[in-house]
Structure formats: structure tokens, C-alpha cells
Amino acid sequence: MANNPTSKFLKLRCNKCKNEQIVFGKTATTVKCLVCGEVLAEPSGGKTKVVARSLEVLE
């Protein structure tokens, strides 16, 4: 019996510059936009606290 991962990747869009970026669903550090440096996601113990606009969840 295979174990399925419990976390996923998220596609986020920066609120400031509209850049799309893929981040891990359980980040351990603050994730910033690679283009403008705006904060996209922050760690919150388990799941990621999304600050940017979430576009989709990638399996």
C-alpha cells in the first residue's frame, strides 16, 4: 500500500506585479515574489498562510 503525500504545490499570483509562481503547500520560510520581492506566503506551523492570490492547487 503506497502512502500518498499530504501536501501539495500551489500556484500563486503576486498582488503587486501579477507574476505567477509555484510554491510548496507547507513552507518553512517566508516566500517572496522572484520579480518584485512582495511576500506571497508565510509559514504558519503546518500549512502555508497564503498572502497572494491563489490560482490553483497542483497535484
C-alpha positions as CSV (number, residue, x, y, z in Angstrom):
1,M,0.0,0.0,0.0
2,A,1.6,3.3,-1.1
3,N,1.5,6.4,1.1
4,N,0.1,9.4,-0.7
5,P,1.7,12.8,0.1
6,T,-0.4,15.0,2.3
7,S,1.0,18.3,0.9
8,K,0.6,19.9,-2.5
9,F,2.1,22.7,-4.5
10,L,0.2,26.0,-5.0
11,K,0.3,28.3,-8.0
12,L,0.1,31.9,-6.6
13,R,-0.1,35.3,-8.4
14,C,1.6,38.3,-6.9
15,N,-0.8,41.0,-5.9
16,K,1.8,43.7,-6.9
17,C,3.3,42.6,-10.2
18,K,1.0,39.8,-11.3
19,N,3.9,37.3,-11.6
20,E,2.8,33.7,-11.2
21,Q,4.9,31.4,-9.0
22,I,4.6,27.9,-7.7
23,V,5.3,27.3,-4.0
24,F,5.2,24.3,-1.7
25,G,2.0,23.9,0.4
26,K,3.9,23.6,3.7
27,T,6.6,26.2,3.5
28,A,9.1,26.6,6.4
29,T,10.2,30.1,5.4
30,T,8.6,33.2,4.0
31,V,8.2,33.0,0.2
32,K,8.7,36.2,-1.7
33,C,8.0,37.1,-5.4
34,L,11.0,36.5,-7.5
35,V,10.3,39.6,-9.6
36,C,9.4,42.3,-7.1
37,G,10.0,40.8,-3.7
38,E,6.4,41.1,-2.4
39,V,5.6,38.4,0.3
40,L,3.5,35.6,-1.3
41,A,3.2,33.1,1.5
42,E,4.3,32.7,5.1
43,P,4.7,29.6,7.3
44,S,2.1,29.1,10.0
45,G,3.0,25.9,11.8
46,G,1.7,23.4,9.3
47,K,0.0,24.7,6.2
48,T,1.2,27.8,4.4
49,K,-0.6,31.1,5.0
50,V,-1.2,32.4,1.5
51,V,-0.9,36.2,1.2
52,A,-1.1,36.4,-2.6
53,R,-3.9,35.3,-4.9
54,S,-4.2,31.5,-5.1
55,L,-4.7,30.4,-8.7
56,E,-4.8,26.6,-8.3
57,V,-3.6,23.6,-6.3
58,L,-1.2,21.3,-8.2
59,E,-1.4,17.5,-7.6
